């Protein structure tokens, strides 16, 4: 017998990076959302480690990179409900 306790959902988030590491406001993200793909400037990201891979604070994503990524338009696909 199989059961589903919580359906999963795909989430799309679009935002710009920041100058240096720290929090970026992205309303709607929830703790535990998992980053599946990162795209910047419509290309597979050259910054795969620039952002956290699991959301740790509601409505925010952490930029781990100390680089200036303010001009980088990021598009993420996340999975909710793991």
C-alpha positions in Angstrom: 0.0 0.0 0.0 1.2 3.5 -0.8 0.3 6.8 0.7 1.0 10.4 0.0 1.2 12.6 3.1 2.0 15.9 1.4 1.8 16.7 -2.3 4.9 18.3 -3.8 4.9 21.5 -5.7 7.2 23.2 -8.1 8.0 26.9 -7.4 9.5 29.4 -9.8 11.3 32.4 -8.2 12.8 35.4 -10.1 15.0 38.0 -8.5 18.3 39.8 -8.8 21.4 39.0 -6.8 23.0 41.4 -4.4 26.4 42.9 -3.8 28.1 40.5 -1.3 26.7 37.7 0.7 23.5 37.9 2.6 19.7 37.7 2.4 17.7 38.4 -0.7 14.0 39.0 -0.2 11.9 36.6 -2.3 8.3 36.6 -0.9 6.7 33.2 -1.1 9.7 31.0 -0.4 9.3 28.7 2.6 11.8 27.0 4.8 12.8 23.6 3.3 12.1 24.5 -0.3 14.8 22.8 -2.4 16.6 24.6 -5.3 16.5 22.3 -8.3 17.8 24.6 -11.0 19.5 28.0 -11.2 19.5 30.1 -14.3 21.1 33.5 -14.7 20.8 35.7 -17.8 18.8 33.0 -19.5 21.7 30.6 -19.3 22.5 27.7 -16.9 24.1 29.6 -14.1 27.8 30.1 -13.8 27.1 30.6 -10.1 25.8 27.2 -9.0 27.2 27.8 -5.5 26.2 31.4 -5.2 22.9 30.6 -3.4 21.8 28.3 -0.7 20.4 24.9 -1.9 17.7 24.7 0.7 15.7 27.7 1.9 16.5 28.4 5.6 14.3 31.5 6.2 10.8 32.1 5.0 10.6 34.7 2.2 14.4 34.9 1.7 17.2 33.2 -0.1 20.8 33.5 1.1 23.4 34.5 -1.4 26.6 32.7 -0.3 28.8 34.4 -2.8 30.7 37.5 -1.7 30.7 38.7 -5.4 28.6 41.6 -6.7 25.7 39.8 -8.4 23.3 42.8 -8.4 23.0 42.8 -12.2 22.3 39.0 -12.4 18.7 38.2 -13.0 18.2 34.8 -11.4 15.4 32.3 -12.2 15.1 29.4 -9.9 12.9 26.3 -9.9 12.4 24.9 -6.4 10.6 21.9 -5.0 8.3 22.2 -2.0 7.1 19.3 0.1 10.1 16.9 0.3 
